[in-house]
Amino acid sequence: MYKVTIINDDVETVIHSPHANELKLESGTIKKEINKIDSFNITFFLNNPAYGNLKPFKTLINVLNTKTGKHEFEGRILNPSGSMDDDGLVTYDYECEGELGYLHDSQQKHREFRGTPEELMIDLLTYHNSQVEDYKKFEPGIVEVTTSTDNLYIYTSAESTTFEEISDKILDRVGGELSIRKENGVRYLDVLERIGENKQTQIKIAKNLRSISQSVDPTDIITRLTPLGTRVKSENEGATDASEARLTIESVNNGVPYIDRIDLIEEFGIQGGSVTWDDVTLPSILLTRGQDWINNQKIVLYQYEITALDLSLIGLDIDNFNIGNSHQVINPIMNIDENLRIIGETTDINNPQKAILKFGDKFKSLNDYQADANKSAKKVVELERVVEGQSQRLASIQQELDTVDQAVEDINQAITDADLPALEDAIANLNQAVSDLTDAVDTIPDYDVATQTTDGLMSAIDKTKLDGLQNYSNATITTDGLMAKEDKSKLDLITVVNAINLDDLKAKLDLITVVNAIDLDQLEQRVSALENP
């Protein structure tokens, strides 16, 4: 049923035959998961043609389903290993990765991007294709996902691969599921709302269900919710957004800032948490939003691992099992009777009828949590860079203002000394200084304040994530917080340095207007008359 072929320099070699009693791999297991890179693990003996012909990253490998005519796996060889048992039997094991792994072979660049998710996908893949060999290229395909405004404002990083940027900037922020599609020899990468379909084939006891196990993840449940609304303006004029309080429900909830789900508290105990709605300005509306959220939250995540017989292989079912498809799962003993979606699939090419399927919600592994933590750390670093850049721009403006002050002083001195050539030079210097100041002001980006629903200095999604961070305190000049206390002191110093008296600046500019209005010929005649009475 499965034919496995390796390719070296366009030369194909079969290492597993679909026919009985012919060349076989000792084992071959394909693993697939939504938005993950497929893997294929193989084991073979010394007499297999694969021996000595597998080169990591260079040898391509594919698995053809001869029954459907479709490739179940296409990719490349990765890590090799070998072993010998106590009978002297030597086996070789190789791990292979799917085509999405090619997106790890290119680094993206630092860029400021404003546009739709589809335009971002085009930019990312175009830059990827400019760096890699032809067989690793992807053409931008269908992009079904978008935001409420159909617009993204993000920065891409030269520290990330193309796959990491697609995952972070599109899948995590906007949603969607990756799907590789091939037409006329061209490989397209689609971002679909959902891959797979709802199928009619049931999975149930006494038919095709061999075993089932259930896992439960209640770690994200909130039994005591603190709803938070818009920021409340602080009486302290120097307060920043980060130090301002938020609207709460105390005034309309008997002085209590939180909402309890008694039934959930009895089941799981008190599990506190907060949700923020930046657009809510009335406590009564905030209370309604909070009650709706806690009543409709998904209490726990369920996942099922099922071993089922794929009866479509022998014509007893119309549907086979594919990742993304949904099937009705029936097990009266475990009180399960619902439509569940396949989120992961493991196929043994030597026993294809015994598929191992993962149904239900996608759980986060320890690696996923660590990856999320690393992303949060990177975002803090990016914000620090933005602050540093703004500080440098402010320092540049201050330097230009100092130049203007010096030019005004030179004009005043030239008038006092009645030195006409010096006065003309001073006016020219002042005009140049004003021009430089205008250019410096124009370089300051026009950022709006970001909310959880509106992009600004950061995206609305990043704003929501940062609002959810509870491990950082506000920095002061004596204690570390979101930034180091030394950096806080520097920022406070910048605020003092840039305290400009606009009235004084206007008076100086008025003086420039007066000086420019002087008739220099008439002034020269008066000075000459004074020198030669």
BARO-863963 format. One record per residue (C-alpha): residue number from 1; residue in one letter; chain; y, z, x. Coordinates in nm, 4 decimals. Example, Ala and Ser with C-alpha at 12.3 -4.5 7.8 and 13.67 -1.06 7.14 Angstrom:
<nodes>
1,A,A,-0.4500,0.7800,1.2300
2,S,A,-0.1060,0.7140,1.3670
</nodes>
This chain:
<nodes>
1,M,A,0.0000,0.0000,0.0000
2,Y,A,0.2362,0.0719,0.2902
3,K,A,0.2949,-0.1530,0.5890
4,V,A,0.4719,0.0041,0.8885
5,T,A,0.6360,-0.2258,1.1433
6,I,A,0.8273,-0.1584,1.4650
7,I,A,1.0829,-0.4043,1.6063
8,N,A,1.1771,-0.4403,1.9754
9,D,A,1.4227,-0.7182,2.0648
10,D,A,1.3406,-0.9043,1.7403
11,V,A,0.9652,-0.8845,1.8130
12,E,A,0.7761,-0.7224,1.5244
13,T,A,0.4556,-0.5211,1.5696
14,V,A,0.2496,-0.3758,1.2831
15,I,A,0.1397,-0.0160,1.3550
16,H,A,0.0045,0.0699,1.0065
17,S,A,-0.1786,-0.1706,0.7789
18,P,A,-0.1662,-0.1556,0.3971
19,H,A,-0.5323,-0.2583,0.3773
20,A,A,-0.8274,-0.0180,0.3745
21,N,A,-1.0399,0.0234,0.6889
22,E,A,-0.7715,-0.1337,0.9095
23,L,A,-0.5118,-0.0031,1.1559
24,K,A,-0.3659,0.3300,1.0434
25,L,A,-0.1252,0.5954,1.1607
26,E,A,-0.2774,0.9403,1.1795
27,S,A,0.0024,1.0568,0.9493
28,G,A,0.3329,0.9331,0.8166
29,T,A,0.5719,1.1300,0.5950
30,I,A,0.8962,1.0009,0.4416
31,K,A,1.1568,1.2548,0.3295
32,K,A,1.4592,1.1641,0.1201
33,E,A,1.7436,1.3685,-0.0253
34,I,A,2.0666,1.2785,-0.2038
35,N,A,2.3563,1.2211,0.0407
36,K,A,2.1320,1.3006,0.3378
37,I,A,1.9915,1.0760,0.6094
38,D,A,1.6287,0.9775,0.5374
39,S,A,1.3612,1.0820,0.7860
40,F,A,1.0146,0.9475,0.8708
41,N,A,0.7709,1.1462,1.0864
42,I,A,0.4711,0.9657,1.2339
43,T,A,0.1658,1.0667,1.4372
44,F,A,-0.0713,0.8244,1.6140
45,F,A,-0.3470,0.8087,1.8778
46,L,A,-0.3560,0.6236,2.2105
47,N,A,-0.5256,0.3192,2.0569
48,N,A,-0.2323,0.2443,1.8251
49,P,A,-0.0010,-0.0475,1.9256
50,A,A,0.2905,0.1936,1.8978
51,Y,A,0.1759,0.3678,2.2160
52,G,A,0.4177,0.2853,2.4993
53,N,A,0.6364,0.0652,2.2776
54,L,A,0.8688,0.3171,2.1134
55,K,A,1.2158,0.3539,2.2680
56,P,A,1.4437,0.6234,2.1231
57,F,A,1.7518,0.4759,1.9489
58,K,A,1.6481,0.1178,2.0377
59,T,A,1.3195,0.0597,1.8539
60,L,A,1.3650,-0.0118,1.4825
61,I,A,1.1010,0.0858,1.2273
62,N,A,1.0518,0.0104,0.8582
63,V,A,0.8046,0.0982,0.5852
64,L,A,0.7320,-0.1720,0.3262
65,N,A,0.5821,-0.0849,-0.0117
66,T,A,0.3585,-0.3876,-0.0646
67,K,A,0.3114,-0.3026,-0.4329
68,T,A,0.6832,-0.3135,-0.5195
69,G,A,0.7998,-0.5392,-0.2368
70,K,A,1.0708,-0.2899,-0.1422
71,H,A,1.1279,-0.1013,0.1806
72,E,A,1.0768,0.2725,0.1345
73,F,A,1.2275,0.3431,0.4761
74,E,A,1.4355,0.1504,0.7305
75,G,A,1.5731,0.3047,1.0452
76,R,A,1.5102,0.3758,1.4109
77,I,A,1.2982,0.5856,1.6447
78,L,A,1.4425,0.9191,1.7562
79,N,A,1.2679,1.2132,1.9200
80,P,A,0.9232,1.1761,2.0808
81,S,A,0.6672,1.4485,2.1515
82,G,A,0.3019,1.4551,2.2533
83,S,A,0.0137,1.7018,2.2412
84,M,A,-0.3494,1.7378,2.3428
85,D,A,-0.5989,1.9638,2.1659
86,D,A,-0.8896,2.1545,2.3207
87,D,A,-1.1203,1.8520,2.2728
88,G,A,-0.8954,1.6368,2.4878
89,L,A,-0.7699,1.4324,2.1906
90,V,A,-0.4130,1.3160,2.2609
91,T,A,-0.1686,1.2473,1.9782
92,Y,A,0.1915,1.1348,1.9828
93,D,A,0.4575,1.2402,1.7299
94,Y,A,0.7873,1.0672,1.6679
95,E,A,1.0748,1.1510,1.4389
96,C,A,1.2641,0.8572,1.2895
97,E,A,1.5986,0.8518,1.1047
98,G,A,1.7200,0.6220,0.8301
99,E,A,1.9970,0.3640,0.8438
100,L,A,2.2694,0.6101,0.7433
101,G,A,2.2173,0.7593,1.0886
102,Y,A,2.3958,0.4538,1.2353
103,L,A,2.7192,0.6031,1.0981
104,H,A,2.6833,0.8791,1.3573
105,D,A,2.7129,0.6203,1.6374
106,S,A,3.0875,0.5669,1.5897
107,Q,A,3.3828,0.8038,1.6160
108,Q,A,3.6772,0.7725,1.3835
109,K,A,4.0404,0.7925,1.4975
110,H,A,4.3324,1.0135,1.4081
111,R,A,4.5177,0.8527,1.1208
112,E,A,4.7397,0.9548,0.8313
113,F,A,4.5942,0.7974,0.5180
114,R,A,4.7483,0.7523,0.1748
115,G,A,4.5552,0.5485,-0.0792
116,T,A,4.2518,0.5299,-0.3057
117,P,A,3.9001,0.6476,-0.2125
118,E,A,3.7911,0.2823,-0.2086
119,E,A,4.0655,0.1922,0.0414
120,L,A,3.9655,0.4876,0.2600
121,M,A,3.6018,0.3745,0.2536
122,I,A,3.7099,0.0267,0.3627
123,D,A,3.9172,0.1689,0.6492
124,L,A,3.6368,0.3961,0.7719
125,L,A,3.3667,0.1262,0.7649
126,T,A,3.5931,-0.1394,0.9175
127,Y,A,3.6642,0.0864,1.2140
128,H,A,3.2938,0.1762,1.2381
129,N,A,3.1936,-0.1909,1.2423
130,S,A,3.4403,-0.2619,1.5244
131,Q,A,3.2518,-0.0189,1.7527
132,V,A,2.8801,-0.0844,1.6947
133,E,A,2.6165,-0.3579,1.7243
134,D,A,2.5669,-0.6010,1.4368
135,Y,A,2.2485,-0.4366,1.3091
136,K,A,2.4358,-0.1067,1.2594
137,K,A,2.7188,-0.2492,1.0493
138,F,A,2.7865,-0.1665,0.6827
139,E,A,3.0020,-0.3685,0.4469
140,P,A,3.2121,-0.1657,0.1986
141,G,A,3.0404,-0.1796,-0.1396
142,I,A,3.1084,-0.0406,-0.4853
143,V,A,3.3156,0.2797,-0.4990
144,E,A,3.2965,0.4335,-0.8468
145,V,A,3.4558,0.7707,-0.7703
146,T,A,3.8271,0.8469,-0.7745
147,T,A,4.0764,1.1312,-0.8237
148,S,A,4.2932,1.2071,-1.1270
149,T,A,4.5816,1.0202,-0.9582
150,D,A,4.3570,0.7629,-0.7841
151,N,A,4.5251,0.8666,-0.4623
152,L,A,4.4263,1.0586,-0.1488
153,Y,A,4.6563,1.1989,0.1188
154,I,A,4.4490,1.3064,0.4183
155,Y,A,4.4198,1.2883,0.7955
156,T,A,4.1074,1.1558,0.9639
157,S,A,3.9967,1.3025,1.2959
158,A,A,3.8941,1.1450,1.6259
159,E,A,3.6615,1.4433,1.6687
160,S,A,3.4369,1.3361,1.3788
161,T,A,3.1813,1.0601,1.3371
162,T,A,3.2068,0.8071,1.0556
163,F,A,2.9284,0.9811,0.8597
164,E,A,3.1065,1.3169,0.8915
165,E,A,3.4364,1.1700,0.7729
166,I,A,3.2748,0.9981,0.4720
167,S,A,3.0996,1.3235,0.3798
168,D,A,3.4107,1.5382,0.4233
169,K,A,3.6925,1.3129,0.3031
170,I,A,3.5118,1.1367,0.0148
171,L,A,3.1871,1.3037,-0.0964
172,D,A,3.3062,1.6659,-0.0657
173,R,A,3.6587,1.6049,-0.1981
174,V,A,3.6090,1.3365,-0.4642
175,G,A,3.2339,1.3413,-0.5299
176,G,A,2.9804,1.0621,-0.5525
177,E,A,2.6445,0.9716,-0.4017
178,L,A,2.5734,0.7263,-0.1197
179,S,A,2.3492,0.4284,-0.1855
180,I,A,2.2523,0.1457,0.0503
181,R,A,2.2279,-0.1955,-0.1169
182,K,A,2.1170,-0.5219,0.0458
183,E,A,2.2059,-0.8667,-0.0833
184,N,A,2.1542,-1.1977,0.0989
185,G,A,2.0897,-1.0198,0.4265
186,V,A,2.4092,-0.8125,0.4050
187,R,A,2.3927,-0.4312,0.4003
188,Y,A,2.6432,-0.2689,0.1605
189,L,A,2.7251,0.1008,0.1337
190,D,A,2.8093,0.2102,-0.2222
191,V,A,2.9556,0.5394,-0.3437
192,L,A,2.8256,0.5793,-0.6992
193,E,A,2.8920,0.8435,-0.9605
194,R,A,2.5156,0.8918,-0.9769
195,I,A,2.2126,0.7145,-0.8367
196,G,A,1.8939,0.6838,-1.0420
197,E,A,1.8243,0.6695,-1.4155
198,N,A,1.6811,0.8728,-1.7001
199,K,A,1.3103,0.7870,-1.7201
200,Q,A,1.0624,0.8160,-2.0063
201,T,A,0.7658,0.9306,-1.7983
202,Q,A,0.6921,1.2999,-1.8509
203,I,A,0.5607,1.5392,-1.5873
204,K,A,0.3335,1.7916,-1.7578
205,I,A,0.0201,1.9987,-1.7304
206,A,A,-0.3108,1.8199,-1.7958
207,K,A,-0.1526,1.4849,-1.7181
208,N,A,0.0146,1.4427,-1.3803
209,L,A,0.1448,1.7905,-1.2833
210,R,A,-0.0607,1.9363,-0.9969
211,S,A,0.1566,2.2334,-0.8895
212,I,A,0.5037,2.3730,-0.9457
213,S,A,0.7143,2.6442,-0.7825
214,Q,A,1.0521,2.7776,-0.8942
215,S,A,1.3415,2.9048,-0.6807
216,V,A,1.6478,3.0864,-0.8149
217,D,A,1.9882,3.1218,-0.6458
218,P,A,2.2256,3.3669,-0.8221
219,T,A,2.4569,3.4194,-0.5213
220,D,A,2.7618,3.2426,-0.6710
221,I,A,2.7661,3.4343,-0.9998
222,I,A,3.0831,3.6250,-1.1009
223,T,A,3.0423,3.9085,-1.3528
224,R,A,3.3971,4.0470,-1.3120
225,L,A,3.6617,3.7734,-1.2964
226,T,A,4.0232,3.8172,-1.1840
227,P,A,4.2212,3.5171,-1.3164
228,L,A,4.5291,3.4233,-1.1114
229,G,A,4.8128,3.1952,-1.2154
230,T,A,5.1263,3.0538,-1.0557
231,R,A,5.3041,3.2358,-0.7753
232,V,A,5.5600,3.4973,-0.8784
233,K,A,5.8904,3.4570,-0.6936
234,S,A,5.9461,3.7457,-0.4544
235,E,A,6.2707,3.9445,-0.4458
236,N,A,6.2472,3.9252,-0.0680
237,E,A,6.4386,3.6090,0.0289
238,G,A,6.2368,3.5778,0.3467
239,A,A,5.9008,3.5826,0.1712
240,T,A,5.6764,3.2791,0.2112
241,D,A,5.4365,3.1392,-0.0475
242,A,A,5.1498,3.3164,0.1267
243,S,A,5.3162,3.6580,0.0798
244,E,A,5.4163,3.6095,-0.2848
245,A,A,5.2084,3.7621,-0.5635
246,R,A,5.0427,3.5605,-0.8389
247,L,A,5.0602,3.5863,-1.2146
248,T,A,4.7894,3.8147,-1.3576
249,I,A,4.6662,3.9090,-1.7063
250,E,A,4.7477,4.2824,-1.6948
251,S,A,5.0340,4.2555,-1.9442
252,V,A,4.8088,4.1015,-2.2118
253,N,A,4.4792,4.2724,-2.1201
254,N,A,4.5524,4.6459,-2.1664
255,G,A,4.6760,4.6826,-1.8113
256,V,A,4.3518,4.5531,-1.6575
257,P,A,4.3753,4.2469,-1.4257
258,Y,A,4.0126,4.1365,-1.4689
259,I,A,3.7638,4.0217,-1.7364
260,D,A,3.4067,4.1563,-1.7577
261,R,A,3.0906,3.9867,-1.8826
262,I,A,2.8991,4.2946,-1.9974
263,D,A,2.5700,4.1115,-2.0413
264,L,A,2.5871,3.9761,-1.6886
265,I,A,2.6888,4.3126,-1.5429
266,E,A,2.3824,4.4694,-1.7035
267,E,A,2.1680,4.1984,-1.5449
268,F,A,2.3274,4.1589,-1.2002
269,G,A,2.5710,4.4492,-1.1611
270,I,A,2.9408,4.4068,-1.0823
271,Q,A,2.9997,4.0869,-0.8813
272,G,A,3.3751,4.0398,-0.8433
273,G,A,3.5543,3.7126,-0.7858
274,S,A,3.8777,3.5293,-0.8655
275,V,A,3.9769,3.1833,-0.9874
276,T,A,4.3294,3.0430,-0.9484
277,W,A,4.5197,2.8136,-1.1869
278,D,A,4.8479,2.7162,-1.0173
279,D,A,4.9790,2.5402,-1.3262
280,V,A,4.9526,2.8432,-1.5587
281,T,A,5.2811,3.0332,-1.6056
282,L,A,5.2037,3.2491,-1.9140
283,P,A,4.9699,3.5525,-1.9053
284,S,A,4.8286,3.4717,-2.2502
285,I,A,4.7239,3.1220,-2.1429
286,L,A,4.5846,3.2632,-1.8187
287,L,A,4.3727,3.5087,-2.0178
288,T,A,4.2329,3.2242,-2.2304
289,R,A,4.1538,3.0163,-1.9232
290,G,A,3.9776,3.3099,-1.7607
291,Q,A,3.7685,3.3882,-2.0700
292,D,A,3.6626,3.0232,-2.1021
293,W,A,3.5642,3.0087,-1.7354
294,I,A,3.3539,3.3241,-1.7251
295,N,A,3.1813,3.2390,-2.0542
296,N,A,3.0919,2.8865,-1.9428
297,Q,A,3.0041,2.9418,-1.5781
298,K,A,2.6607,2.8325,-1.4629
299,I,A,2.4941,3.1685,-1.4189
300,V,A,2.2219,3.0813,-1.1681
301,L,A,2.0940,2.7716,-0.9913
302,Y,A,1.7335,2.6720,-1.0453
303,Q,A,1.5266,2.4454,-0.8260
304,Y,A,1.1666,2.3347,-0.8713
305,E,A,0.9267,2.1939,-0.6141
306,I,A,0.6621,1.9926,-0.7920
307,T,A,0.3533,1.8132,-0.6696
308,A,A,0.2829,1.5365,-0.9177
309,L,A,0.0473,1.2408,-0.9368
310,D,A,0.2268,0.9063,-0.9465
311,L,A,0.0115,0.7389,-1.2129
312,S,A,0.2238,0.4224,-1.2075
313,L,A,0.0289,0.3254,-0.8942
314,I,A,-0.2810,0.2699,-1.1108
315,G,A,-0.0971,0.1437,-1.4180
316,L,A,-0.1205,0.4610,-1.6282
317,D,A,0.2563,0.5247,-1.6300
318,I,A,0.5437,0.2796,-1.6565
319,D,A,0.7726,0.4647,-1.4135
320,N,A,0.7258,0.5681,-1.0556
321,F,A,0.9042,0.8638,-0.8958
322,N,A,1.2309,0.7791,-0.7183
323,I,A,1.5077,1.0046,-0.5940
324,G,A,1.7947,1.0345,-0.8431
325,N,A,1.5794,0.9692,-1.1505
326,S,A,1.5438,1.2271,-1.4284
327,H,A,1.2145,1.3156,-1.5985
328,Q,A,1.1136,1.5605,-1.8694
329,V,A,0.9177,1.8449,-1.7051
330,I,A,0.6857,2.0433,-1.9356
331,N,A,0.5056,2.3616,-1.8326
332,P,A,0.4543,2.6059,-2.1257
333,I,A,0.3081,2.8706,-1.8954
334,M,A,0.6392,2.9008,-1.7024
335,N,A,0.8487,2.8330,-2.0152
336,I,A,0.9826,2.5049,-1.8734
337,D,A,1.0633,2.2157,-2.1038
338,E,A,1.3744,2.0312,-1.9931
339,N,A,1.5019,1.7094,-1.8429
340,L,A,1.5279,1.7556,-1.4650
341,R,A,1.6556,1.5283,-1.1922
342,I,A,1.4772,1.4473,-0.8666
343,I,A,1.7075,1.5553,-0.5818
344,G,A,1.4516,1.5283,-0.3020
345,E,A,1.1256,1.3426,-0.2425
346,T,A,0.8468,1.3632,0.0165
347,T,A,0.5955,1.0779,0.0388
348,D,A,0.2740,1.0755,0.2421
349,I,A,0.1980,0.7095,0.3143
350,N,A,-0.1745,0.7918,0.3491
351,N,A,-0.1770,0.9713,0.0111
352,P,A,0.1071,0.8075,-0.1865
353,Q,A,-0.0228,0.9290,-0.5226
354,K,A,0.0518,1.2928,-0.4274
355,A,A,0.4298,1.2951,-0.4302
356,I,A,0.6165,1.6200,-0.3585
357,L,A,0.9362,1.6253,-0.5612
358,K,A,1.2382,1.8578,-0.5701
359,F,A,1.4014,1.8910,-0.9112
360,G,A,1.7116,2.0691,-1.0356
361,D,A,2.0154,2.2033,-0.8514
362,K,A,2.0842,2.1500,-0.4852
363,F,A,2.0742,2.4753,-0.2891
364,K,A,2.2735,2.5353,0.0248
365,S,A,2.0705,2.6054,0.3350
366,L,A,2.1916,2.8258,0.6203
367,N,A,2.2950,2.5104,0.8045
368,D,A,2.5031,2.4041,0.5027
369,Y,A,2.6851,2.7386,0.4962
370,Q,A,2.7512,2.7159,0.8716
371,A,A,2.8806,2.3597,0.8295
372,D,A,3.1194,2.4788,0.5547
373,A,A,3.2434,2.7587,0.7820
374,N,A,3.3058,2.5095,1.0625
375,K,A,3.5006,2.2834,0.8252
376,S,A,3.7202,2.5768,0.7181
377,A,A,3.7881,2.6611,1.0826
378,K,A,3.8854,2.2995,1.1533
379,K,A,4.1275,2.2994,0.8603
380,V,A,4.3003,2.6124,0.9956
381,V,A,4.3393,2.4368,1.3324
382,E,A,4.4855,2.1311,1.1570
383,L,A,4.7415,2.3502,0.9767
384,E,A,4.8387,2.5135,1.3058
385,R,A,4.8992,2.1669,1.4508
386,V,A,5.1233,2.0779,1.1562
387,V,A,5.3252,2.3983,1.2076
388,E,A,5.3540,2.3250,1.5808
389,G,A,5.4730,1.9714,1.5083
390,Q,A,5.7374,2.0947,1.2650
391,S,A,5.8520,2.3519,1.5224
392,Q,A,5.8976,2.0781,1.7804
393,R,A,6.1013,1.8701,1.5347
394,L,A,6.3251,2.1690,1.4580
395,A,A,6.3785,2.2269,1.8307
396,S,A,6.4767,1.8609,1.8693
397,I,A,6.7306,1.8899,1.5858
398,Q,A,6.8774,2.2042,1.7406
399,Q,A,6.9191,2.0166,2.0688
400,E,A,7.1047,1.7381,1.8905
401,L,A,7.3319,1.9918,1.7182
402,D,A,7.4123,2.1453,2.0560
403,T,A,7.5090,1.7977,2.1771
404,V,A,7.7425,1.7567,1.8764
405,D,A,7.9038,2.0941,1.9520
406,Q,A,7.9612,1.9911,2.3132
407,A,A,8.1135,1.6586,2.2031
408,V,A,8.3567,1.8372,1.9680
409,E,A,8.4593,2.0722,2.2497
410,D,A,8.5220,1.7716,2.4758
411,I,A,8.7481,1.6174,2.2086
412,N,A,8.9440,1.9393,2.1688
413,Q,A,8.9850,1.9656,2.5470
414,A,A,9.0952,1.6007,2.5733
415,I,A,9.3584,1.6526,2.3011
416,T,A,9.4844,1.9655,2.4772
417,D,A,9.5069,1.7808,2.8101
418,A,A,9.6438,1.4624,2.6445
419,D,A,9.3889,1.2667,2.8489
420,L,A,9.3546,0.9478,2.6423
421,P,A,9.0692,0.7772,2.8349
422,A,A,8.8720,1.1032,2.8249
423,L,A,8.9425,1.1275,2.4513
424,E,A,8.8021,0.7804,2.3886
425,D,A,8.4874,0.8661,2.5869
426,A,A,8.4481,1.1938,2.3979
427,I,A,8.4720,1.0166,2.0615
428,A,A,8.2128,0.7623,2.1732
429,N,A,7.9822,1.0439,2.2884
430,L,A,8.0284,1.2225,1.9561
431,N,A,7.9407,0.9121,1.7572
432,Q,A,7.6253,0.8670,1.9646
433,A,A,7.5318,1.2347,1.9180
434,V,A,7.5750,1.2080,1.5396
435,S,A,7.3573,0.8950,1.5397
436,D,A,7.0867,1.0760,1.7400
437,L,A,7.1029,1.3693,1.4995
438,T,A,7.0568,1.1367,1.2024
439,D,A,6.7523,0.9809,1.3687
440,A,A,6.6037,1.3250,1.4351
441,V,A,6.6498,1.4285,1.0709
442,D,A,6.4891,1.1051,0.9525
443,T,A,6.1714,1.1842,1.1510
444,I,A,6.1037,1.4966,0.9475
445,P,A,5.8209,1.4183,0.6976
446,D,A,5.9048,1.4675,0.3314
447,Y,A,5.6303,1.7111,0.2261
448,D,A,5.6106,1.8636,-0.1195
449,V,A,5.4451,2.1970,-0.1876
450,A,A,5.0755,2.1502,-0.2597
451,T,A,4.9104,2.3045,-0.5655
452,Q,A,4.5524,2.3011,-0.6854
453,T,A,4.6338,1.9948,-0.8962
454,T,A,4.8994,1.8134,-0.6867
455,D,A,4.8770,1.6818,-0.3288
456,G,A,5.1503,1.7838,-0.0837
457,L,A,5.1455,1.9122,0.2751
458,M,A,4.7690,1.9205,0.2236
459,S,A,4.5442,1.7758,-0.0450
460,A,A,4.5055,1.9610,-0.3757
461,I,A,4.1369,2.0172,-0.2947
462,D,A,4.2199,2.1730,0.0431
463,K,A,4.4832,2.3875,-0.1303
464,T,A,4.2156,2.5155,-0.3698
465,K,A,3.9808,2.5922,-0.0806
466,L,A,4.2511,2.7754,0.1160
467,D,A,4.3469,2.9800,-0.1910
468,G,A,3.9831,3.0866,-0.2044
469,L,A,3.9795,3.2140,0.1537
470,Q,A,3.9873,3.5937,0.1448
471,N,A,3.9101,3.6741,0.5087
472,Y,A,4.2609,3.6030,0.6415
473,S,A,4.5604,3.8361,0.6031
474,N,A,4.9241,3.7393,0.6422
475,A,A,5.0315,3.7476,1.0061
476,T,A,5.3160,3.9776,1.1195
477,I,A,5.4806,4.0203,1.4581
478,T,A,5.2413,4.3114,1.5286
479,T,A,4.9150,4.2045,1.3651
480,D,A,4.7054,3.8871,1.3711
481,G,A,4.6345,3.7043,1.0473
482,L,A,4.6013,3.3351,0.9595
483,M,A,4.7752,3.2796,1.2947
484,A,A,4.8116,3.4985,1.6049
485,K,A,5.0888,3.7593,1.6065
486,E,A,5.2391,3.5863,1.9121
487,D,A,5.2682,3.2620,1.7121
488,K,A,5.4218,3.4553,1.4215
489,S,A,5.6880,3.5919,1.6562
490,K,A,5.7616,3.2386,1.7777
491,L,A,5.8009,3.1088,1.4223
492,D,A,6.0338,3.3983,1.3342
493,L,A,6.2410,3.3090,1.6391
494,I,A,6.2609,2.9479,1.5224
495,T,A,6.3974,3.0664,1.1878
496,V,A,6.6785,3.2593,1.3630
497,V,A,6.7675,2.9786,1.6009
498,N,A,6.8090,2.7319,1.3168
499,A,A,7.0449,2.9447,1.1076
500,I,A,7.3344,2.6953,1.1026
501,N,A,7.6765,2.7681,0.9521
502,L,A,7.7352,2.4552,0.7440
503,D,A,8.1042,2.5423,0.6842
504,D,A,8.1693,2.5402,1.0599
505,L,A,7.9810,2.2133,1.0966
506,K,A,8.1878,2.0583,0.8137
507,A,A,8.5125,2.1716,0.9801
508,K,A,8.4019,2.0084,1.3044
509,L,A,8.3152,1.6855,1.1270
510,D,A,8.6551,1.6941,0.9466
511,L,A,8.8158,1.7260,1.2892
512,I,A,8.6225,1.4175,1.4003
513,T,A,8.7650,1.2295,1.1014
514,V,A,9.1178,1.3355,1.1953
515,V,A,9.0697,1.2368,1.5586
516,N,A,8.9357,0.8980,1.4599
517,A,A,9.2421,0.8440,1.2395
518,I,A,9.4889,0.8872,1.5335
519,D,A,9.6880,0.5784,1.6390
520,L,A,9.6124,0.5842,2.0136
521,D,A,9.9044,0.3505,2.0992
522,Q,A,10.1492,0.5764,1.9189
523,L,A,9.9995,0.8834,2.0908
524,E,A,10.0344,0.7159,2.4323
525,Q,A,10.4051,0.6388,2.3626
526,R,A,10.4733,1.0005,2.2701
527,V,A,10.3009,1.1327,2.5825
528,S,A,10.4957,0.8814,2.7975
529,A,A,10.8244,0.9917,2.6390
530,L,A,10.7407,1.3539,2.7125
531,E,A,10.6586,1.2737,3.0766
532,N,A,10.9782,1.0571,3.1262
533,P,A,11.2610,1.2214,2.9300
</nodes>
